[in-house]
Structures are given as C-alpha cells and as structure tokens.
C-alpha cells in the first residue's frame, strides 16, 4: 500500500495526543483514575516537546498514522508508531520500520506485553528483548554492519 511521510505541524497535535492515549489505554486497561490523569498530563507535555520530530503517515492525502524516532543511548528510539485500525495489517508499519532499520544501525523500542502481534513482528524483524517492566518489553535491534 502506498503512503508518504510528512512533517508534523501544530495542527496535528490533537491527533497525535489521541493516537498516543488510545494506544496506552488499549494495552494498559487496568489504570485507576489518578494514573489516567497523570498519563494524560504526561502525554500532552511530551507530545508538545517532540511535536516537530513526528512524521505523519499519509495515504491518498489522508493522515492514517504517525511515527516518532529520536536519539537514544547509542542509537535511536522508535518511540511511537501508530497506524489507524482500518489501515493496520496492510504492511505500512512493517515497511516504515524496515526503512528505519536500514537507516539506523541501532534501534530501540518499547512494546506492551499485551500487544503480542507487535511483539512478534519486532522479533521477526530482528529485535531482541533488552529489558522489561511489568507491562512492557524494551527491545533492541543491531544491524550486522554495526558488528563490523
């Protein structure tokens, strides 16, 4: 499926916040009200902080998702990738991730343990579990070129 990546602008802020909150609440559903408030505050401030590092995923001039890659440790962090539900399982996210892996020799990401499908994809692409919390895995990809 065809897609383009374009720079995020201030007009995308609400959509980015919505994407992030939907993902958190989908894969961490047992949060109490206080935790939800803290997460909402965090998401609002972090989205604003990284706004101009986001890339919007566009298909036929319609925004269908977003991706955020930023510097982290000895590589980059694939901090977020969101694809709207009706555009999932069409290979878009996989193509974007593969391009990131070709661009950067070391890539990290977090994935919710409940998101088994994404976890399997990341393993298939060569990510290994580097660390974990109660709810998420911290994974790392190292390209063969970085071993040389």
ZIQUI-V54800 format. One record per run of one state. SS is the DSSP state (alpha for helix, beta for strand, coil for the rest). FROM is the first residue (numbers start at 1). TO is the last residue. If there is no record, write none. Layout:
# ZIQUI-V54800
SS_FROM_TO / SS_FROM_TO
This chain:
# ZIQUI-V54800
coil_1_3 / beta_4_7 / coil_8_9 / alpha_10_27 / coil_28_32 / alpha_33_53 / beta_54_59 / coil_60_61 / beta_62_72 / coil_73_74 / beta_75_83 / coil_84_84 / alpha_85_87 / coil_88_91 / alpha_92_103 / coil_104_105 / beta_106_112 / coil_113_115 / alpha_116_124 / coil_125_127 / beta_128_132 / coil_133_135 / beta_136_142 / coil_143_143 / alpha_144_147 / coil_148_148
